[in-house]
C-alpha cells in the first residue's frame, strides 16, 4: 500500500479472526519494523513483550475486561520501556560515534534526565507510543489490522510478564485479520478545530 492509504485505512479493530495466524518470521518482521521508530538520544527505551503462550493470553484477557482481541489476534505485544536507559545504555548506543560526539551526547543525556524522574517516564511513554504506531502502520501496510489497548490492569500485567522494577508498561497492541467490516468513522472533529497556526 501507499503510505497515505496505510494511514487512512488503519483502524482500531476489536474483532479478529481467531483462525488467522502469522508465521514466526512474519511476526519477527513486524517487531523488527516497529523498532525502527525514533527514540530520544537514540536510547532505544522500548522493550516489546511478544505474548505467544495461549495460557498467558487467557490470563491477560482476564485482567483486560475480557476483551476478545487479546486471545483472538495473531500477534499480541505488550509495549514496555526501560526507564533507566538514559544511565545504563548511553555509552553502548553512542560507542561508535566520534569521541567529540560521544562526549557531547553523554553530557546532554545526563543534563536532560538526571534527577528528572518525570522526564524519564515521559520519554519512555513517547518512545512506546512511537513504536506502537510504527507497529500498527507496518501491520496495515501488509494488509493486517491492529488495535492499541490500554484497557487492562497494569499492576496485574506487570506480575504476569515479570516486569523488572526499572521498566514500565505503556500499552498493548493486538495484530491480526479483522472479522467483519469496519464501523463507519464517526465524531470526527473539524480540521480547523484540531490544527492551529503558530499557537492557540
Backbone bond lengths (Angstrom), bond angles and torsions (degrees), N, CA, C in turn:
res aa  C-N    CA-C-N  psi(-1)  N-CA   C-N-CA  omega(-1)  CA-C   N-CA-C  phi
1 X - - - 1.458 - - 1.521 110.31 -
2 X 1.316 116.01 150.24 1.457 120.12 169.36 1.520 108.38 -70.35
3 X 1.325 116.68 149.80 1.461 120.33 -174.38 1.521 111.49 -59.61
4 X 1.346 118.18 -35.43 1.469 120.38 178.59 1.533 110.23 -59.95
5 X 1.326 115.78 -43.59 1.459 120.41 -179.60 1.521 110.92 -67.73
6 X 1.321 116.68 -38.59 1.466 121.06 177.81 1.527 109.60 -58.18
7 X 1.323 116.64 -49.07 1.465 121.49 -177.33 1.520 110.91 -64.94
8 X 1.335 116.33 -45.90 1.473 119.62 -176.42 1.529 112.79 -70.31
9 X 1.315 117.45 -28.59 1.467 119.66 -175.31 1.523 113.55 -95.30
10 X 1.333 117.42 -7.25 1.468 118.91 177.86 1.521 109.29 -68.85
11 X 1.319 115.91 130.33 1.457 121.68 178.46 1.527 108.84 -133.98
12 X 1.313 116.46 158.26 1.461 121.22 172.91 1.527 107.33 -83.89
13 X 1.322 115.79 104.23 1.462 122.26 -174.88 1.526 109.33 -95.76
14 X 1.319 115.36 129.79 1.466 119.34 -177.98 1.520 113.42 -110.52
15 X 1.321 117.02 -4.80 1.466 120.34 178.16 1.523 108.00 -125.66
16 X 1.331 115.76 111.08 1.460 121.29 -179.21 1.526 110.51 -107.98
17 X 1.325 115.09 153.28 1.459 121.74 174.96 1.529 107.70 -76.61
18 X 1.338 118.64 109.37 1.468 119.96 -176.01 1.522 113.71 -69.16
19 X 1.345 117.35 -14.13 1.469 119.49 179.60 1.523 112.26 -85.34
20 X 1.334 116.85 -10.65 1.471 120.71 -179.26 1.523 109.65 -82.83
21 X 1.318 115.53 137.20 1.469 119.42 178.76 1.520 110.58 -134.91
22 X 1.299 115.46 160.64 1.458 123.69 175.04 1.517 108.32 -116.78
23 X 1.315 117.01 141.52 1.456 119.75 176.79 1.523 109.71 -68.38
24 X 1.309 116.36 163.33 1.467 120.92 177.59 1.526 110.37 -58.82
25 X 1.335 116.90 -38.31 1.464 120.58 179.62 1.525 111.19 -66.97
26 X 1.322 116.93 -39.66 1.472 120.69 179.09 1.530 110.41 -65.86
27 X 1.311 116.30 -40.85 1.461 119.42 178.55 1.526 110.72 -65.12
28 X 1.329 116.00 -43.68 1.462 119.15 -179.61 1.523 110.98 -62.72
29 X 1.324 117.08 -39.00 1.462 119.31 179.66 1.527 111.05 -62.21
30 X 1.324 117.13 -42.39 1.465 120.20 177.96 1.525 111.04 -62.07
31 X 1.319 116.73 -42.40 1.457 120.37 179.29 1.528 111.00 -65.65
32 X 1.325 116.04 -41.47 1.466 119.55 178.24 1.527 110.91 -62.49
33 X 1.335 117.08 -42.72 1.463 120.59 178.93 1.527 110.97 -61.74
34 X 1.329 116.80 -39.55 1.467 119.45 -178.41 1.521 111.36 -63.52
35 X 1.334 116.76 -28.36 1.465 120.25 -178.46 1.529 113.32 -78.77
36 X 1.333 116.70 -2.34 1.465 119.95 171.18 1.529 111.51 -79.19
37 X 1.306 117.79 -4.98 1.470 120.76 178.04 1.530 109.45 -60.58
38 X 1.322 116.65 147.40 1.469 119.01 -179.65 1.524 111.89 -70.53
39 X 1.331 115.36 155.01 1.462 121.15 172.22 1.521 108.00 -141.35
40 X 1.324 116.70 145.33 1.461 121.11 -177.43 1.523 110.49 -60.17
41 X 1.323 116.40 135.53 1.463 123.24 179.00 1.527 112.45 56.79
42 X 1.330 117.15 19.33 1.467 121.88 -178.59 1.533 112.19 58.00
43 X 1.322 117.27 30.94 1.464 120.07 -174.33 1.523 113.35 -80.87
44 X 1.317 117.31 -13.41 1.468 121.79 172.55 1.531 111.12 51.88
45 X 1.310 115.39 55.56 1.462 122.65 -177.47 1.528 113.30 -62.81
46 X 1.325 117.28 -29.66 1.466 121.29 -166.78 1.522 112.75 -69.17
47 X 1.328 115.02 137.12 1.458 123.50 171.71 1.524 106.94 -127.30
48 X 1.319 116.89 124.62 1.461 122.03 -177.42 1.524 109.67 -102.70
49 X 1.312 116.27 129.09 1.457 121.19 175.47 1.528 107.10 -106.41
50 X 1.320 115.20 107.52 1.464 121.77 178.58 1.534 107.35 -84.61
51 X 1.319 116.34 118.21 1.462 120.22 -175.96 1.524 109.08 -100.37
52 X 1.320 115.87 104.26 1.464 121.18 -178.68 1.523 113.17 -109.55
53 X 1.331 117.84 -17.79 1.460 122.25 -178.53 1.531 109.60 -71.60
54 X 1.340 118.73 117.26 1.472 121.05 -178.16 1.530 113.24 -57.91
55 X 1.324 116.72 -37.46 1.467 119.44 179.62 1.525 111.25 -66.07
56 X 1.329 116.18 -40.93 1.460 119.88 177.89 1.523 110.38 -65.69
57 X 1.318 116.45 -37.85 1.469 119.50 176.57 1.528 111.08 -60.80
58 X 1.302 116.76 -41.17 1.467 120.53 178.34 1.530 110.21 -62.92
59 X 1.325 116.65 -39.92 1.459 120.49 178.50 1.532 110.75 -66.02
60 X 1.319 116.13 -39.19 1.466 119.74 178.10 1.525 109.97 -67.45
61 X 1.321 117.45 -41.05 1.467 120.13 178.19 1.527 110.33 -58.15
62 X 1.317 116.78 -37.74 1.466 120.71 -179.41 1.526 112.48 -64.80
63 X 1.340 117.56 -28.10 1.474 120.18 178.80 1.526 111.47 -100.32
64 X 1.334 116.40 7.54 1.469 121.48 -177.75 1.535 110.90 -121.59
65 X 1.326 115.02 43.23 1.466 121.56 175.76 1.528 112.08 57.43
66 X 1.324 116.98 28.20 1.469 122.67 178.48 1.533 112.53 57.57
67 X 1.331 116.40 35.13 1.469 119.95 -179.93 1.527 109.90 -74.54
68 X 1.333 115.18 124.88 1.466 121.32 -172.33 1.520 113.30 -64.61
69 X 1.337 117.72 -27.61 1.467 118.67 -176.15 1.536 111.93 -64.63
70 X 1.335 116.96 -19.36 1.465 120.01 178.39 1.528 110.51 -62.70
71 X 1.316 116.49 -41.47 1.466 119.81 -177.86 1.528 112.97 -99.08
72 X 1.326 118.04 -22.31 1.472 120.75 -173.91 1.520 114.07 -90.95
73 X 1.321 118.30 -15.98 1.467 120.92 -178.49 1.531 110.28 -74.98
74 X 1.321 115.18 156.42 1.471 120.49 179.23 1.528 111.94 -79.08
75 X 1.319 116.66 -24.59 1.464 122.05 -179.30 1.515 107.75 -142.08
76 X 1.324 116.13 129.44 1.462 121.40 176.51 1.519 108.18 -125.13
77 X 1.324 115.34 125.97 1.461 120.89 -176.02 1.524 109.39 -127.31
78 X 1.322 116.25 127.39 1.463 121.16 170.79 1.529 106.45 -94.02
79 X 1.325 115.84 118.42 1.464 121.07 -176.07 1.525 108.68 -91.98
80 X 1.321 115.21 113.50 1.457 122.64 -176.28 1.532 109.04 -120.85
81 X 1.321 115.39 175.42 1.469 119.17 175.59 1.519 109.72 -149.36
82 X 1.316 114.73 149.78 1.459 121.00 175.94 1.527 108.44 -91.37
83 X 1.315 116.03 113.34 1.462 121.17 -172.41 1.513 112.08 -66.56
84 X 1.329 117.56 -33.75 1.469 119.85 -176.02 1.534 113.31 -91.62
85 X 1.312 117.58 19.40 1.470 119.59 178.60 1.523 112.21 -55.95
86 X 1.322 116.42 -32.07 1.467 119.87 -178.06 1.533 111.67 -62.17
87 X 1.352 116.64 -32.11 1.469 119.18 -178.98 1.523 112.67 -99.16
88 X 1.327 117.57 -24.40 1.463 119.83 -173.94 1.533 113.73 -97.90
89 X 1.338 117.38 -21.57 1.462 118.86 -173.09 1.525 115.06 -120.85
90 X 1.316 117.77 -3.40 1.470 119.41 -175.63 1.524 111.71 -57.09
91 X 1.334 116.23 -42.72 1.465 118.91 -178.80 1.522 111.36 -66.69
92 X 1.324 116.95 -42.61 1.468 121.18 -178.31 1.521 112.25 -61.06
93 X 1.331 116.45 -46.61 1.467 118.65 -172.35 1.524 112.76 -77.95
94 X 1.344 117.14 -15.35 1.466 119.50 179.69 1.528 112.86 -112.49
95 X 1.349 118.45 7.48 1.460 120.69 -173.81 1.526 113.39 -64.64
96 X 1.336 117.93 -24.63 1.466 120.10 -178.43 1.525 112.83 -88.41
97 X 1.323 117.43 -5.32 1.462 121.04 179.81 1.531 110.13 -79.05
98 X 1.332 118.08 156.99 1.473 120.07 175.03 1.532 110.37 -58.33
99 X 1.319 116.15 151.38 1.467 120.69 -174.57 1.527 113.38 -54.07
100 X 1.335 120.55 -44.38 1.477 118.84 179.44 1.533 112.18 -60.32
101 X 1.337 116.44 -36.77 1.465 120.37 178.07 1.523 109.81 -67.70
102 X 1.341 116.62 -44.15 1.465 120.59 178.93 1.521 110.59 -57.60
103 X 1.308 116.26 -47.63 1.461 120.21 -177.84 1.520 111.05 -63.75
104 X 1.326 115.71 -42.30 1.467 118.86 179.26 1.524 111.09 -62.69
105 X 1.352 116.73 -47.09 1.452 121.03 -176.99 1.526 111.40 -65.30
106 X 1.330 117.48 -41.28 1.469 119.80 178.69 1.529 110.59 -60.40
107 X 1.327 116.62 -43.67 1.466 120.63 178.46 1.517 112.08 -64.64
108 X 1.336 115.74 -42.91 1.466 120.02 -179.64 1.522 111.15 -64.52
109 X 1.322 116.19 -41.52 1.473 120.80 179.80 1.525 110.52 -64.10
110 X 1.327 117.00 -46.91 1.462 120.36 178.39 1.525 110.56 -58.86
111 X 1.327 116.17 -46.38 1.459 120.27 -178.01 1.520 113.44 -63.91
112 X 1.314 116.13 -32.01 1.463 120.66 -176.12 1.524 112.11 -80.89
113 X 1.332 117.33 -40.25 1.466 120.96 -170.44 1.525 116.03 -103.20
114 X 1.337 117.57 -31.89 1.461 119.94 -171.43 1.527 110.87 -59.43
115 X 1.340 115.89 131.96 1.465 122.85 179.90 1.528 112.91 60.82
116 X 1.323 116.33 26.00 1.472 121.88 -179.98 1.534 109.53 -128.27
117 X 1.330 118.10 71.02 1.471 119.65 -176.13 1.521 114.12 -59.89
118 X 1.337 117.44 -34.22 1.469 119.15 179.36 1.522 110.81 -68.83
119 X 1.316 116.86 -39.76 1.469 120.88 176.77 1.529 109.79 -63.07
120 X 1.319 116.73 -43.30 1.464 120.49 179.10 1.522 110.78 -59.34
121 X 1.323 116.83 -45.14 1.467 120.92 179.83 1.524 111.12 -67.66
122 X 1.331 116.55 -45.67 1.471 120.12 -179.10 1.522 110.66 -58.59
123 X 1.329 116.67 -41.38 1.460 119.97 -178.53 1.516 110.57 -64.82
124 X 1.319 117.15 -39.16 1.468 120.81 177.11 1.524 110.67 -61.95
125 X 1.322 116.83 -43.67 1.461 120.06 -178.89 1.527 111.01 -65.61
126 X 1.327 117.01 -39.18 1.469 119.71 176.25 1.523 110.75 -62.24
127 X 1.324 116.11 -45.90 1.461 120.13 -179.25 1.528 111.08 -62.08
128 X 1.323 116.77 -41.34 1.464 120.44 178.79 1.525 110.89 -64.30
129 X 1.315 116.98 -40.91 1.460 120.22 178.32 1.516 112.14 -62.23
130 X 1.319 116.07 -42.10 1.468 120.44 178.86 1.521 111.05 -65.11
131 X 1.327 116.67 -42.35 1.468 120.15 179.63 1.523 111.22 -66.70
132 X 1.329 116.89 -41.40 1.462 120.64 179.32 1.524 111.17 -63.48
133 X 1.324 116.85 -44.16 1.463 119.68 179.34 1.530 110.59 -65.64
134 X 1.318 117.07 -38.61 1.464 120.07 177.49 1.519 110.50 -62.42
135 X 1.338 116.98 -41.89 1.460 120.96 177.31 1.525 110.79 -61.18
136 X 1.311 117.42 -44.65 1.463 120.63 -178.27 1.523 112.15 -66.22
137 X 1.321 116.88 -38.89 1.471 119.94 177.97 1.523 111.03 -70.71
138 X 1.336 117.16 -38.26 1.467 120.27 176.37 1.522 110.12 -61.18
139 X 1.329 115.87 -42.71 1.465 120.49 178.74 1.526 110.61 -62.74
140 X 1.313 116.39 -45.98 1.477 119.48 -178.40 1.520 110.61 -64.06
141 X 1.323 116.78 -36.64 1.461 120.87 178.34 1.516 112.82 -62.07
142 X 1.328 116.08 -21.72 1.466 120.97 178.13 1.532 111.35 -100.05
143 X 1.345 116.12 13.84 1.457 120.33 178.30 1.517 113.89 80.47
144 X 1.324 116.67 14.75 1.460 121.29 -179.58 1.522 110.22 -99.59
145 X 1.312 115.21 172.34 1.462 121.59 -179.38 1.523 108.84 -123.26
146 X 1.324 116.04 164.22 1.455 119.09 -175.50 1.517 110.75 -152.88
147 X 1.321 113.86 168.49 1.465 120.64 176.83 1.525 109.64 -149.04
148 X 1.341 117.96 119.37 1.465 119.72 171.74 1.525 108.23 -77.28
149 X 1.333 117.02 140.89 1.460 120.31 -174.37 1.519 111.43 -136.99
150 X 1.328 115.99 129.27 1.462 119.44 169.26 1.527 110.61 -129.63
151 X 1.326 116.66 12.40 1.446 121.72 178.21 1.515 111.31 -86.02
152 X 1.320 116.54 74.29 1.464 121.19 178.13 1.524 109.23 -158.34
153 X 1.302 115.91 165.86 1.458 122.82 178.97 1.535 108.07 -81.31
154 X 1.310 116.34 107.63 1.461 120.74 -173.93 1.529 111.95 -65.68
155 X 1.312 116.93 -39.42 1.469 119.58 -179.96 1.527 110.57 -65.78
156 X 1.333 116.48 -42.06 1.467 119.79 178.39 1.524 110.70 -66.65
157 X 1.327 117.08 -38.20 1.468 120.88 177.82 1.528 109.93 -61.74
158 X 1.322 116.57 -43.53 1.466 120.24 179.80 1.519 110.96 -56.17
159 X 1.329 116.83 -40.21 1.462 120.31 178.79 1.525 111.00 -68.99
160 X 1.328 116.85 -42.15 1.463 120.34 -177.03 1.526 112.51 -63.33
161 X 1.341 116.81 -36.09 1.469 119.46 -177.53 1.531 112.10 -100.56
162 X 1.345 116.55 8.07 1.473 120.99 179.96 1.527 111.88 55.49
163 X 1.306 116.27 48.74 1.461 121.61 -177.42 1.524 110.83 -63.48
164 X 1.341 117.83 125.31 1.475 119.47 176.55 1.530 110.92 -63.58
165 X 1.325 116.62 155.27 1.465 121.14 -176.02 1.522 112.99 -63.28
166 X 1.323 116.95 -28.16 1.466 119.72 -177.94 1.541 112.42 -92.20
167 X 1.325 116.57 20.75 1.462 122.37 177.40 1.528 110.08 -121.40
168 X 1.326 116.09 162.29 1.457 121.32 172.22 1.523 109.31 -133.36
169 X 1.314 116.20 162.98 1.454 123.27 175.73 1.525 108.16 -109.06
170 X 1.324 116.77 132.11 1.464 120.42 178.40 1.524 111.97 -101.49
171 X 1.332 117.44 -48.14 1.457 121.90 -176.44 1.520 109.33 -170.14
172 X 1.326 115.45 175.66 1.462 121.94 170.89 1.526 107.65 -115.29
173 X 1.331 115.72 157.05 1.458 121.68 171.34 1.526 107.95 -131.71
174 X 1.327 115.20 126.55 1.460 121.73 174.83 1.522 108.18 -103.63
175 X 1.329 117.00 137.88 1.466 122.51 -178.61 1.526 108.88 -131.31
176 X 1.322 115.83 139.34 1.464 120.16 177.10 1.509 111.15 178.17
177 X 1.326 116.18 -152.51 1.463 122.93 176.30 1.517 108.39 -109.63
178 X 1.317 116.53 127.52 1.460 119.07 -178.13 1.530 110.99 -66.66
179 X 1.312 114.78 149.87 1.461 121.77 174.96 1.529 107.11 -106.94
180 X 1.331 116.59 110.55 1.458 120.01 -178.45 1.511 112.60 96.35
181 X 1.318 115.05 178.32 1.467 121.99 -176.38 1.521 111.21 -86.21
182 X 1.324 115.55 156.51 1.462 120.46 175.72 1.520 110.08 -67.61
183 X 1.320 115.40 146.16 1.461 119.64 169.33 1.528 107.51 -73.79
184 X 1.325 118.22 151.58 1.471 119.32 177.66 1.521 111.01 -63.86
185 X 1.319 115.94 148.09 1.465 119.56 175.30 1.523 108.01 -71.14
186 X 1.315 115.93 128.46 1.462 119.40 179.89 1.524 109.44 -129.63
187 X 1.313 114.72 162.14 1.459 120.67 172.06 1.505 115.35 68.23
188 X 1.328 117.64 21.70 1.461 119.42 -179.71 1.526 110.42 -71.60
189 X 1.317 116.37 118.42 1.461 120.03 178.74 1.531 109.82 -69.88
190 X 1.329 117.96 152.07 1.466 121.00 -178.26 1.526 111.95 -61.01
191 X 1.327 115.49 145.86 1.464 122.42 178.00 1.525 110.65 -52.56
192 X 1.338 116.55 -45.98 1.465 121.11 -175.89 1.523 112.12 -64.32
193 X 1.319 117.28 -23.52 1.459 120.66 178.21 1.520 111.61 -80.85
194 X 1.321 116.85 -24.70 1.449 121.36 -173.59 1.533 113.67 -102.65
195 X 1.308 117.83 -14.05 1.467 122.15 -179.47 1.519 109.38 -123.44
196 X 1.319 116.10 126.83 1.461 122.40 179.98 1.527 109.35 -116.01
197 X 1.294 116.74 151.06 1.455 121.94 176.58 1.529 109.61 -101.53
198 X 1.313 116.24 115.97 1.466 123.12 172.27 1.525 114.54 64.13
199 X 1.326 117.55 23.99 1.462 119.87 176.43 1.523 111.44 127.60
200 X 1.319 114.86 178.95 1.472 120.65 -179.29 1.516 110.68 -92.48
